[in-house]
Amino acid sequence: MSELSPLIIDLALILMCAGLTTLIFKRLKQPLVLGYIVAGFIASPHMPYTPSVQDTNDIKLWADIGVIFLLFALGLEFSFKKLMKVGGTAIIAACSVILVMIVLGVLVGMSFGWDRMDCIYLGGMLAMSSTTIIYKAFDDMGLRQQRFAGLVLSVLILEDILAIVLMVMLSTLAVSQNFEGMEMVQSVVKLVFFLVLWFVVGIYIIPTFLKRVRKWMSAETLLVVAVGMCFLMVVLAAEAGFSAAFGAFMMGSILAETVEAESIEKLVAPVKDLFGAIFFVSVGMMVDPAMIVEYKIPIIVITLTILLGQSILGSGSFVLAGQPLKVAMQCGFSLTQIGEFAFIIASLGVSLNVTSDFLYPIVVAVSVITTFTTPYMIRLSVPAYNWASKRIPSKWMGLLEHYSIHSHTTVNQENNWRKFLKAVFRMMLVYCIVTVATIAICTQFITPFLLAWLPRQWGDLVGMVITILAISPFLRAIMVKKNHSVEFQALWRDNRFNRAPLVSIILLRIVLAVCFVMYVISAYYHASAALAGGAAIVLVLLMIYSRWLKKHSIVMERTFMQNLNLRDRYEEYRGEKQPEYVGHLLSHDLHLSDFDIPADCAWAGQTLKELNMGRVYGVHVASILRGSRRINIPGGDERIYPNDRLQVIGTDEQLATLGKAMSRLEEETKDKEQQNWEHQEMRLKQFIIDADSPFLDKSIRHSGIRNQYNCLIVGIEKADGTLMSPDADEVLHQGEVIWVVGEEKDVAHLLDKTKEKANEP
C-alpha cells in the first residue's frame, strides 16, 4: 500500500473538521467563519485530544491561495463605478470611522507598552469591520431593505478599497521600519500610478478580448481564463512590489465591469469557498489557549474599544456625514466587529516578521467575541437611541436635525471652472500615467529586443520612432481633449477675461507633451536641449493636426468608454438597472427593494390583485423583471411567475414585513417538500397478466393504468422473452410481464389492485 502525502492527510483532517463544525454552526444560526476558526483550533497542535496537522507550511500555502480567491471575489463584487456612486455621505463616514479606529487601536497598544509596529498593525485591524459578518447579520435579521443597511454596505465598500491602500502602506512601513514622509508619499504615488494604469489598460483590453472569444467560451473555459487572469495580475503586482491580495482584488474589480462578471462570480464562488475555508481554518490554528489566558486583559480591553469606539465615535462619524442621529447610531452599532480583513492584515504582519506572536491570537479571539455580539449590538441601537434622545438637550437635538436636513438638501452646484478643471485633471492624470508606462515598456523591452537584431544606430532610431508613435495618441489627448467641451465653450463665451487662463491651460498642456517627446529623444540620442526641443515641437504640431491620429485617438477612447459601460448597458437591456427615481425616494423615507420569487413559491401563478400586497403589507409593486423584460406599473391582473424579480416601494417597516412573510412562506414550502419528497419519488415495478388480472385482453388505452392509477407502461415482456415498446392500442395478453413507472404510492396502489383481483374467489 502506497504511503499518502502529508498534505492529503492534512487536507482530509481540516476539511472534515470544517465540514462538521460548520454544520453545527449552521444549525445554531451562527456565521460560518466562526465554525472554520473552531475547526482550525480542533486541528491545531494546541488541541491535545484530537489529531493535529502534520505540516503547517503546506496549509499556509493553501491559505495564501485562499486570500487570493477571497480578494478576487471581493473585487468582482466591488466595481470602481459602484465606488463613484456611493456618495459623499459614505465617503465622509468611512474615512472618519477608519481614522478614529486606527487612532484608538494605536493608543490601546501603546497603553500596554507594545512595540510600535504592533500598535500600528493593531490600529489597522480594528479599523476594518467585517463585510461577511454584517451582511449575514442583516440577512438573518431581515434588515437588508432598511435605509441604514444600504448606507452601512456603502461604507463597507469604501472600507474594502481603503483596506487595500492600508495594506500597501503597512507593507511599506514594515520594510522601511521608519516613518519618513517621503517614503509614504512615494508609496501612495506608486499605488495610484499602478492602480490607474492597470484599471485603464485592463478595461481597454479584457472586455474586448472576452467579447471576441465569447462564442468559444464555455463555463469551464471561462473559469480557467478568469482564474488565469487573476493569478497573472497577482504575479504583476508582486513584481511591482505589491501584495498578492492587491493584485487579485485589482483583477476582480476589472472583470466586474464586464458582461461576464456575474457568470465569473458564480463559477469562482465554490473555489473561493473551498480555499477561503482553508484560510479561516489556518486562522483558527493560530489560536493558542495559553496565550489567550495570558493576554485576557488586552482581549477584553480591545473588545470594549471596538464596541464602544464604533458605537460612540462611529455613530458620531455618521452624524458628521449628515445622517440623523437614529440612522447614525444604527450604522455605528452595526460596525462593532472585526473579521476577514483583520485576519489578512495580521497574516501580512506575520509574513513580514514585524508583529509579535501574541497579536494574531488576540485579534482572532476579539473577532470571535465581536462576531457573537454583532446581532445584539444591532438590536441595541434603537433602544440606545431612545435612551440618548431623552437625555440629550432638546436644543442639541434640534441642531443635529437641522444639520442633517441641511446636509441632504444642499445641492453642490459646481461652476463651470470647477467642472472644467476637474475634467482636465482627471484626463491628464490618466493619459500621463499611460504615457509613462508606454515609454517604460518601449525602453525596457522593445528597444533591447531591437538592439539584439539591429546595429546600435538603427536600433535606437527604430526604437525612438516606435516609442513616439506609441505615445502620440495619448499626447494628442493631453493637448486637445476638453478644448471643445460644453464647459470650455461656456467659459470662453461668458467672460472675455476667462480666455487668457483657458489659453494658458492649453499652452501648459502642449508644453507637457513637448517635455515627454524631448525625454524620449534624449533617451535615445544625446542631442542638445535646443535640438531636442525643436524636434519635439515639430512632432507635437504634427500630432495636433494629424487627422489619422485624431481618428485613432477617438476610436481608442470610444472603445474604452464602451467597455466601461458595457455591463450597465447589458443590465439596462435585461431590465436589471434601477430607475432614475430611486435616489429621490430616500428623502421621503421610501425605498425601492428587489424581491426574487423562488421557483417553488406558493405566490407563483397568483395575480397581484389576489396577493393584495398594498393592503396586506402597505407596499406597491413598481416593476416586474422577467428575463429580459421589464413590466413597469403592472396591473392587478398581472400574474407572478417563478424567478420573477419584484421591485417594491415602501418604508423600512413595510419592506421588512414583506421580507419576513416571504421568508416564512419559503420555509413552509421547504417543509412540505421535505415531507412529500419520499412519496413523490418514482418507482419502476413489474407485474404479470394472469387469468384473473383486471387488465386481461384490454388495450393499454382502455386499461385505466394511466388515467386511474397515474402510472405509465414503459415496456411489455412477451412470453418468448422479447421486450416491446408499448403502443396505446396494444392488447394485454395472459402471461405477459408489464413494466410500469410511477410515484411510489400510485405504483403500490396499482399492484394492490392486481393482487385483490387475483385473490377474489
LUMSEPA-362530 format. One line per 4 residues: number of its first residue (from 1); for each residue x, y, z of C-alpha. Coordinates in steps of 0.5 Angstrom, whole numbers. Each point is the difference from the previous one (the first is absolute). Example, Ala and Ser with C-alpha at 12.3 -4.5 7.8 and 13.67 -1.06 7.14 Angstrom:
1 = 25/-9/16 ~ 2/7/-2 $
This chain:
1 = 0/0/0 ~ 3/7/-2 ~ 1/5/5 ~ -4/6/0 $
5 = 3/7/-1 ~ -1/4/7 ~ -3/6/-4 ~ -6/-5/-2 $
9 = -1/-3/7 ~ 0/8/3 ~ -5/2/-5 ~ -4/-6/2 $
13 = 0/2/7 ~ -1/7/-1 ~ -6/0/-5 ~ -3/-6/4 $
17 = 0/5/7 ~ -2/6/-4 ~ -6/-4/-3 ~ -2/-3/7 $
21 = 1/7/3 ~ -4/4/-5 ~ -6/-5/0 ~ 0/1/8 $
25 = 0/8/-1 ~ -5/0/-6 ~ -5/-4/5 ~ 2/6/5 $
29 = -1/5/-5 ~ 7/3/1 ~ 5/3/-5 ~ 4/-6/-4 $
33 = 6/4/1 ~ 0/-2/8 ~ -1/-7/-2 ~ 6/0/-4 $
37 = 4/3/5 ~ -2/-5/5 ~ 1/-6/-5 ~ 7/3/0 $
41 = 1/0/7 ~ -2/-7/1 ~ 5/-2/-6 ~ 6/4/3 $
45 = 5/-2/5 ~ -3/4/5 ~ -5/-5/1 ~ 3/-7/3 $
49 = -7/-4/0 ~ 0/0/-8 ~ 4/-2/-6 ~ 5/6/-2 $
53 = 2/3/-7 ~ 7/-3/-1 ~ 3/5/-5 ~ -3/7/1 $
57 = 5/3/-5 ~ -5/-3/-6 ~ -6/2/4 ~ 3/7/0 $
61 = 1/0/-8 ~ -7/-2/-1 ~ -3/5/5 ~ 4/5/-4 $
65 = -4/-2/-6 ~ -6/1/4 ~ 2/7/1 ~ 1/1/-8 $
69 = -7/-3/-1 ~ -4/4/5 ~ 3/6/-2 ~ -1/-1/-7 $
73 = -7/-2/1 ~ -1/7/4 ~ 3/3/-6 ~ -6/-3/-4 $
77 = -5/3/5 ~ 3/7/0 ~ 1/3/-6 ~ 3/7/-1 $
81 = -6/3/-3 ~ -4/-2/7 ~ 5/4/4 ~ -1/6/-4 $
85 = -8/-1/1 ~ 1/-1/8 ~ -1/8/1 ~ 3/5/5 $
89 = -3/-3/6 ~ 3/-7/-1 ~ 7/3/-1 ~ 0/5/6 $
93 = -3/-5/5 ~ 5/-6/-3 ~ 6/5/1 ~ -2/2/6 $
97 = -1/-7/3 ~ 7/-2/-2 ~ 4/6/2 ~ -4/-1/7 $
101 = 1/-7/1 ~ 7/0/-2 ~ 2/5/5 ~ -4/-4/5 $
105 = 4/-6/-2 ~ 7/3/1 ~ -2/3/6 ~ -2/-6/3 $
109 = 6/-4/-2 ~ 4/6/3 ~ -3/0/7 ~ 2/-8/0 $
113 = 7/2/-2 ~ 0/-4/-6 ~ 5/1/-6 ~ -1/6/-5 $
117 = -2/-5/-6 ~ -4/-4/5 ~ -4/6/2 ~ -1/3/-8 $
121 = -2/-7/-2 ~ -5/-1/5 ~ -3/7/-2 ~ -1/-2/-7 $
125 = -3/-7/2 ~ -5/4/5 ~ -2/5/-6 ~ -3/-5/-5 $
129 = -7/-3/2 ~ -2/-7/-3 ~ -4/0/-6 ~ -1/-7/0 $
133 = -3/0/7 ~ -4/7/0 ~ -3/-3/-7 ~ -2/-7/3 $
137 = -3/4/7 ~ -4/5/-5 ~ -3/-6/-4 ~ -1/-4/7 $
141 = -4/6/3 ~ -4/2/-6 ~ 3/7/-1 ~ 3/0/-7 $
145 = -5/4/-2 ~ 0/6/5 ~ 4/6/-1 ~ 5/0/5 $
149 = 2/-7/-3 ~ 1/3/-7 ~ 5/5/3 ~ 4/-5/4 $
153 = 1/-4/-6 ~ 2/6/-4 ~ 5/2/6 ~ 3/-8/0 $
157 = 1/1/-8 ~ 5/6/2 ~ 3/-4/5 ~ 2/-5/-4 $
161 = 4/4/-5 ~ 3/4/6 ~ 2/-6/3 ~ 4/-2/-7 $
165 = 3/7/1 ~ 2/-1/7 ~ 3/-7/-1 ~ 4/3/-5 $
169 = 2/6/5 ~ 1/-5/5 ~ 5/-4/-4 ~ 4/6/-2 $
173 = 1/1/8 ~ 2/-7/1 ~ 5/0/-5 ~ 3/7/2 $
177 = -1/0/7 ~ -1/7/1 ~ -5/6/-1 ~ 4/4/-6 $
181 = -6/4/-3 ~ 3/0/-7 ~ 0/-8/0 ~ -7/0/2 $
185 = -1/5/-6 ~ 4/-4/-5 ~ -4/-6/2 ~ -7/3/-1 $
189 = 2/3/-6 ~ 2/-6/-3 ~ -6/-3/3 ~ -4/5/-4 $
193 = 4/-1/-6 ~ -1/-7/-1 ~ -7/0/2 ~ -2/5/-5 $
197 = 5/-4/-5 ~ -3/-7/1 ~ -7/2/0 ~ 0/4/-6 $
201 = 4/-5/-4 ~ -4/-5/3 ~ -7/3/-2 ~ 3/1/-7 $
205 = 3/-7/-2 ~ -4/-5/5 ~ -7/1/-2 ~ 2/1/-8 $
209 = 3/-7/1 ~ -6/-3/3 ~ -4/2/-5 ~ 4/-2/-5 $
213 = 0/-7/2 ~ -7/-1/3 ~ -2/-5/-5 ~ 5/-5/2 $
217 = -1/1/8 ~ -3/-5/4 ~ -1/0/8 ~ 7/-4/0 $
221 = 4/4/-4 ~ -3/7/3 ~ 2/-2/7 ~ 7/-2/-3 $
225 = 1/6/-3 ~ -2/4/6 ~ 4/-3/5 ~ 6/0/-5 $
229 = -1/8/-1 ~ -1/0/8 ~ 7/-3/1 ~ 3/4/-6 $
233 = -2/6/4 ~ 3/-3/7 ~ 7/-1/-4 ~ 0/7/-3 $
237 = -2/3/7 ~ 6/-4/3 ~ 5/2/-5 ~ -3/8/1 $
241 = 2/-1/8 ~ -8/-1/2 ~ -3/-6/4 ~ -3/-6/-4 $
245 = -7/3/3 ~ 0/6/-3 ~ 1/-3/-7 ~ -5/-5/1 $
249 = -5/6/2 ~ 2/4/-6 ~ -1/-5/-5 ~ -7/-2/3 $
253 = -2/8/0 ~ 2/0/-7 ~ -4/-6/-2 ~ -6/3/4 $
257 = -1/5/-6 ~ -1/-6/-5 ~ -7/-3/-2 ~ 3/-7/2 $
261 = 1/3/7 ~ -6/-4/3 ~ 2/-6/-3 ~ 7/0/2 $
265 = -2/2/7 ~ -5/-7/1 ~ 6/-4/-3 ~ 5/2/4 $
269 = -5/0/7 ~ 2/-7/1 ~ 7/0/-1 ~ 0/6/4 $
273 = -4/-3/6 ~ 5/-6/0 ~ 6/4/0 ~ -3/5/5 $
277 = -2/-5/5 ~ 7/-3/0 ~ 3/7/1 ~ -5/1/6 $
281 = 2/-7/3 ~ 7/3/0 ~ -2/6/4 ~ -3/-5/5 $
285 = 6/-4/0 ~ 4/6/3 ~ -5/1/6 ~ 4/-2/6 $
289 = -4/-1/6 ~ 6/1/5 ~ 2/7/-4 ~ -8/2/1 $
293 = 0/-1/7 ~ 7/3/1 ~ -3/6/-4 ~ -7/0/2 $
297 = 0/7/3 ~ 2/3/-7 ~ -5/-4/-4 ~ -5/3/5 $
301 = 2/7/-1 ~ 1/-1/-8 ~ -7/-3/0 ~ -3/6/4 $
305 = 4/5/-4 ~ -4/-3/-6 ~ -7/0/3 ~ 1/7/3 $
309 = 4/3/-5 ~ -5/-2/-6 ~ -6/1/4 ~ 2/7/2 $
313 = 5/3/-5 ~ -2/-4/-6 ~ -7/3/1 ~ 3/7/1 $
317 = 3/-1/-7 ~ -6/-2/-3 ~ -3/7/3 ~ 6/4/-2 $
321 = -2/-3/-7 ~ -7/3/0 ~ -4/-6/3 ~ -6/1/5 $
325 = 2/-3/7 ~ -4/-6/0 ~ 3/-2/-7 ~ 7/1/2 $
329 = -1/-4/6 ~ -3/-6/-3 ~ 6/1/-5 ~ 5/1/5 $
333 = -2/-6/4 ~ 0/-5/-6 ~ 7/1/-1 ~ 2/-2/7 $
337 = 4/-6/-2 ~ 7/-2/-4 ~ 0/-6/-5 ~ 4/-2/-6 $
341 = 4/6/-2 ~ 3/0/8 ~ 2/-7/-2 ~ 3/2/-6 $
345 = 4/6/3 ~ 2/-5/6 ~ 3/-5/-5 ~ 3/6/-4 $
349 = 4/2/6 ~ 2/-8/2 ~ 2/-1/-7 ~ 5/6/0 $
353 = 2/-1/7 ~ -2/7/3 ~ -5/-2/5 ~ 0/-4/7 $
357 = -2/-7/0 ~ -5/2/5 ~ -4/4/-4 ~ -3/-5/-5 $
361 = -4/-4/5 ~ -2/6/4 ~ -3/3/-7 ~ -4/-7/-1 $
365 = -2/0/7 ~ -3/7/-1 ~ -3/-2/-6 ~ -4/-6/2 $
369 = -3/4/6 ~ -2/6/-4 ~ -3/-4/-5 ~ -4/-3/5 $
373 = -2/7/3 ~ -2/3/-7 ~ -7/-2/0 ~ -1/2/7 $
377 = 3/7/-2 ~ -4/1/-6 ~ -7/-1/4 ~ 3/4/6 $
381 = 1/6/-5 ~ -8/2/0 ~ 0/0/8 ~ 6/3/1 $
385 = -2/6/-5 ~ -7/0/4 ~ 4/1/7 ~ 5/5/-3 $
389 = -5/4/-4 ~ -4/1/7 ~ 7/3/4 ~ 3/4/-6 $
393 = -3/7/1 ~ -5/2/-5 ~ 4/6/-3 ~ 5/-5/-2 $
397 = -5/-5/-3 ~ -2/6/-4 ~ 7/2/-2 ~ 1/-7/-2 $
401 = -7/-1/-4 ~ 2/7/-3 ~ 7/-2/-2 ~ -3/-7/-3 $
405 = -5/3/-4 ~ 4/6/-3 ~ 5/-5/-2 ~ -5/-4/-4 $
409 = -3/6/-3 ~ 7/4/-2 ~ 1/-1/-8 ~ 7/0/-2 $
413 = 0/4/-6 ~ 6/0/-3 ~ 2/6/-4 ~ 3/-1/-7 $
417 = 7/2/2 ~ 0/-6/5 ~ -3/-5/-4 ~ 5/2/-6 $
421 = 6/0/5 ~ -2/-7/3 ~ -1/-3/-7 ~ 6/3/-3 $
425 = 4/-3/7 ~ -3/-7/-1 ~ 1/0/-7 ~ 7/2/0 $
429 = 2/-5/6 ~ -3/-6/-4 ~ 4/2/-6 ~ 6/2/3 $
433 = 1/-7/4 ~ -2/-4/-6 ~ 6/4/-4 ~ 5/-1/6 $
437 = -2/-8/0 ~ 1/0/-8 ~ 6/4/0 ~ 3/-5/5 $
441 = -3/-6/-4 ~ 4/2/-6 ~ 6/2/3 ~ 1/-6/5 $
445 = -3/-6/-5 ~ -1/2/-7 ~ 7/4/-1 ~ 4/-5/3 $
449 = -3/-5/-5 ~ 1/4/-6 ~ 8/1/2 ~ 1/-7/0 $
453 = -2/-1/-7 ~ 2/7/-3 ~ 6/5/0 ~ 0/5/6 $
457 = -1/6/-4 ~ -6/-4/-4 ~ -3/-3/6 ~ 0/7/4 $
461 = -3/3/-6 ~ -6/-5/-1 ~ -1/-1/8 ~ -1/8/0 $
465 = -5/0/-5 ~ -4/-6/3 ~ 0/4/6 ~ -2/7/-2 $
469 = -6/-4/-5 ~ -2/-4/6 ~ -1/6/5 ~ -2/5/-6 $
473 = -8/-2/1 ~ 1/2/8 ~ 4/6/-1 ~ -5/3/-5 $
477 = -6/-2/5 ~ 4/4/5 ~ 1/6/-4 ~ -7/1/-4 $
481 = -5/-4/4 ~ -6/4/4 ~ 2/6/-4 ~ -7/0/-3 $
485 = -4/-3/6 ~ -6/4/2 ~ 4/3/6 ~ 5/3/-4 $
489 = -4/3/-5 ~ -5/3/5 ~ 6/3/4 ~ 3/3/-7 $
493 = -7/3/-2 ~ -2/2/7 ~ 6/5/2 ~ 6/2/-4 $
497 = 4/0/6 ~ 0/-7/0 ~ 3/-1/-7 ~ 7/1/3 $
501 = 0/-5/5 ~ -3/-5/-5 ~ 5/1/-5 ~ 6/0/6 $
505 = -3/-7/2 ~ 0/-2/-8 ~ 8/2/0 ~ 2/-3/6 $
509 = -3/-7/-2 ~ 4/1/-7 ~ 6/1/4 ~ -1/-6/4 $
513 = -1/-4/-7 ~ 7/3/-2 ~ 3/-2/6 ~ -2/-7/-1 $
517 = 3/0/-7 ~ 6/3/2 ~ 1/-5/5 ~ -1/-6/-5 $
521 = 5/4/-5 ~ 5/1/6 ~ 0/-7/2 ~ 2/-3/-7 $
525 = 4/6/-2 ~ 5/4/4 ~ -2/6/-4 ~ 0/7/2 $
529 = -6/3/4 ~ -2/5/-6 ~ 1/-5/-5 ~ -5/-5/4 $
533 = -5/6/2 ~ 0/2/-8 ~ -1/-7/-2 ~ -5/-1/6 $
537 = -4/6/-2 ~ -1/-2/-7 ~ -2/-7/1 ~ -5/3/5 $
541 = -3/4/-5 ~ -1/-6/-5 ~ -3/-3/6 ~ -5/5/1 $
545 = -2/1/-8 ~ 0/-7/-2 ~ -7/-3/-2 ~ 3/-7/1 $
549 = 2/1/7 ~ -7/3/1 ~ -4/-5/-2 ~ 5/-5/3 $
553 = -1/3/7 ~ -7/1/-1 ~ -1/-8/-1 ~ 4/-1/6 $
557 = -4/4/5 ~ -6/-2/-3 ~ 2/-8/1 ~ 2/2/7 $
561 = -7/3/2 ~ -4/-5/-4 ~ 4/-6/4 ~ -1/4/7 $
565 = -8/1/-1 ~ -1/-7/-3 ~ -2/-3/6 ~ -5/6/1 $
569 = -3/-1/-7 ~ -1/-7/1 ~ -3/1/6 ~ -5/5/-3 $
573 = -1/-5/-5 ~ -2/-5/4 ~ -4/5/5 ~ 4/-1/6 $
577 = 2/7/0 ~ -4/4/6 ~ -4/6/-3 ~ 3/7/1 $
581 = -6/2/5 ~ 3/-5/5 ~ 5/6/3 ~ -6/4/1 $
585 = -4/-5/5 ~ 5/1/6 ~ -2/7/2 ~ -7/-3/1 $
589 = 3/-6/4 ~ -3/-4/-6 ~ 5/-6/-3 ~ 0/-4/-6 $
593 = 2/-7/1 ~ 0/-6/-4 ~ -3/-7/2 ~ 1/-6/-4 $
597 = -6/-5/-1 ~ 3/-7/1 ~ -1/-6/-5 ~ -5/-3/5 $
601 = -3/6/4 ~ -7/-1/1 ~ -2/7/-2 ~ 2/-2/-7 $
605 = -6/0/-5 ~ -4/5/4 ~ -1/7/-2 ~ 2/6/3 $
609 = -8/1/2 ~ 0/-7/3 ~ 6/2/4 ~ -2/7/2 $
613 = 6/2/3 ~ -2/7/0 ~ -5/-1/5 ~ 4/-6/4 $
617 = 7/3/0 ~ -1/7/-2 ~ 5/-1/-6 ~ -1/2/-7 $
621 = 3/-4/-6 ~ 3/5/-4 ~ 3/-5/-5 ~ 1/-8/-2 $
625 = 6/-2/-3 ~ -1/-7/-4 ~ 6/-2/-4 ~ 2/6/-5 $
629 = -7/3/1 ~ -2/6/5 ~ -7/1/1 ~ -1/7/3 $
633 = -6/1/5 ~ -3/-7/-1 ~ -8/0/0 ~ -4/-4/5 $
637 = -1/-6/-5 ~ 8/-1/-1 ~ 2/-7/3 ~ 6/-1/4 $
641 = 4/-6/-3 ~ 6/-4/3 ~ 7/4/-1 ~ -3/7/-1 $
645 = 3/6/4 ~ -5/5/3 ~ 3/7/1 ~ -5/2/6 $
649 = 0/7/3 ~ -2/1/8 ~ 3/2/6 ~ 5/-4/4 $
653 = -5/-3/5 ~ -5/-2/-6 ~ 6/-3/-4 ~ 3/-4/6 $
657 = -7/-2/1 ~ -1/-3/-7 ~ 7/-3/0 ~ -2/-4/6 $
661 = -6/-2/-3 ~ 4/-3/-6 ~ 5/-3/4 ~ -6/-3/4 $
665 = -3/-3/-6 ~ 6/-2/-3 ~ 2/-4/7 ~ -7/-3/0 $
669 = 1/-2/-8 ~ 6/-4/2 ~ -3/-3/6 ~ -6/-3/-5 $
673 = 5/-2/-5 ~ 4/-4/5 ~ -6/-4/3 ~ -2/-1/-7 $
677 = 7/-2/-3 ~ 0/-7/1 ~ -7/-1/-2 ~ 1/3/-7 $
681 = 6/-4/-2 ~ -1/-4/-6 ~ 0/-8/0 ~ 1/-5/-5 $
685 = -4/-6/1 ~ -3/-6/-4 ~ -6/-5/1 ~ -3/-6/-4 $
689 = -6/0/-4 ~ -3/-6/2 ~ -7/-3/-1 ~ -3/4/6 $
693 = 3/6/-2 ~ -5/6/-1 ~ 4/3/-6 ~ 0/-7/-4 $
697 = -2/1/-7 ~ 0/7/1 ~ 3/5/-4 ~ 5/5/3 $
701 = -4/6/-2 ~ -6/-3/4 ~ 3/-4/6 ~ 0/7/4 $
705 = 7/-1/2 ~ 2/7/-2 ~ -7/3/2 ~ -2/-3/6 $
709 = 7/-2/3 ~ 4/5/-2 ~ 5/-5/-3 ~ 4/-1/-6 $
713 = 1/-6/-4 ~ 7/0/-3 ~ 1/-7/-2 ~ -3/-7/-2 $
717 = 4/-6/1 ~ -4/-5/-4 ~ 0/-8/1 ~ 6/-1/-4 $
721 = 4/5/4 ~ 0/6/-5 ~ -1/7/3 ~ -4/4/-5 $
725 = -1/8/1 ~ -8/1/2 ~ -5/2/-5 ~ -6/3/2 $
729 = -5/-5/-4 ~ 5/-6/2 ~ -5/-5/4 ~ 3/-3/6 $
733 = 0/-8/0 ~ 1/-5/5 ~ 7/-2/2 ~ 3/7/-2 $
737 = 4/4/5 ~ -2/7/1 ~ 5/5/2 ~ -3/7/3 $
741 = 3/6/3 ~ -3/5/4 ~ 0/3/7 ~ 1/-5/6 $
745 = -7/1/3 ~ -3/-1/-7 ~ 4/-6/-2 ~ -2/-3/6 $
749 = -7/1/-1 ~ 0/-3/-7 ~ 4/-6/3 ~ -5/-1/6 $
753 = -6/0/-5 ~ 3/-5/-4 ~ 1/-5/6 ~ -7/2/2 $
757 = -3/-2/-6 ~ 4/-7/0 ~ -2/-2/7 ~ -7/1/-2 $
761 = -4/-7/0 $
